Amino acid sequence: MKVSDLRGILQYVPRFREKIFVVAIDGDIVASENFSNILLDLAVLRSLSIKVILVHGARSQIERLAAERGVAISNSDGAGITDDVTLKISIEAATQVTNEIMQGLTSVDLRAAYANSIIAHPSGILGGIDYLYTGRVERVDTKALHLFLNEGIIPIIPPIGFDGEGKTFRVNSDSIASEVAEAMQAMKIIFLFNLDGLCVGGEIVRQISITETEEVLKKKKYQDDDRLVSKLEHAAHACRQGVPRVHLLNGSVNEALLTEVFSAEGIGTMVYSNDYQQIRRIFKKDVRNVMSLIRQSVNSEELIRRTRAEIIQHIEDYWVLEIDRTLVGCVAMHCYPEQNEAELACMYVSKSHGGQGYGRKLMAFVENLAAEKGMRKIFALSTQAFAYFQQKGGYQEASSDVLPPARREKYEASGRNSKILMKTVAASSAAETPRHG
């Protein structure tokens, strides 16, 4: 691991410390060659004081065990009918998987325990058909799970539940993960299965809201795979019940879990429930909205007037801040490579989103971007917000002599008499993007 990788992880630690992650692993991922690497990833999460609850499936193991026994089963994923024979095979397969996971966690010095924490009831008769021993989660024994977590023990929950009379039911593991995350007020659910995520139009969707997820399911705009459908449905349900983030990852890919959790870009599909924010490049279609956004500030002479043509001419310099796909802020960075200097310009956040740290987020983003481009100094010109730059950004007032010649000429011709603020650029680091906040 590179030092830069470690630094990238550490920026997330305060946000995730003592939070609960529900990690749901399909049975075929437990059986994959990458499972040993997943165990190490879980050890990393625990070392950072993240509380992990592990839910597992057993579909592939049930199918394999049935084939070995020459037994016909009624359903393998816990969503269809579970007859008596299928229940017995399911219990045996799930027990084997639980034991295998416990052995694996022990091998990486993690304490784990089987958690009999799912109180289930029969699914009953649906569409005139009795689902027999298929169950639904009635209640989660949160007290037992908290006792395990507070002792540093990872609870392992198999796809099996029991009712008050001791009857056993086969329960779908995706639904268990969703219900456990809701009951435990988890910060994340991480589904590890055998697909890269949601693919629409030939491309992986990196982030998607609850509403968009439900629309995709309604219009069937996805690859035809029942495992994906199940996870999307339960992701949307969990988010509706207050789980902030649900991640769909390919568990066969090494380091997929850590890359998704501890990087800005991620590697799978994230379904989100609360406001999702990102800083991205401006598109031509955004220019009109940007001009509308900054109009009041331009009229009050806080920002210099820019025409649509001027913004489009330098469109590579502009970035926008989106919250839940609504444009609420913007910023620009103009580089002067000959002097190794960059200008932070056109920084604005809508008044409806003021006081929430978004200005500092944009400021930090541009400073990191300048560092990545090898700039040594960054400056800003301000007529009314200079105190903000000094107090929040650590900028120092400077004379016009520090400006690149071309910029100094424009400054003197403008007659705005803006204060000039300068700052040394820190060493390059990953620009902040709040994908996983």
Secondary structure, DSSP 8 states (H G I E B T S, - for coil): --HHHHHHHHTTHHHHTT-EEEEEE-HHHHTSTTHHHHHHHHHHHHHTT-EEEEEE--HHHHHHHHHHHT---S-SSSSS-B-HHHHHHHHHHHHHHHHHHHHHHHHTT--EEE---EEEEE--EETTEE-BTBEEEEEE-HHHHHHHHHTT-EEEE-SEEE-TT--EEE--HHHHHHHHHHHTT-SEEEEEESS-S-EETTEE--EEEHHHHHHHHHHT-S-S-HHHHHHHHHHHHHHHTT--EEEEEETTSTTHHHHHHSSSS-SSEEEESS--EEEEE--GGGHHHHHHHHHHHHHTTSS----HHHHHHTGGGEEEEEETTEEEEEEEEEEEGGGTEEEEEEEEE-GGGTTSSHHHHHHHHHHHHHHHTT-SEEEEEESS-HHHHHHHH--EEE-GGGS-HHHHHHHHHH----EEEEEE----------TT-
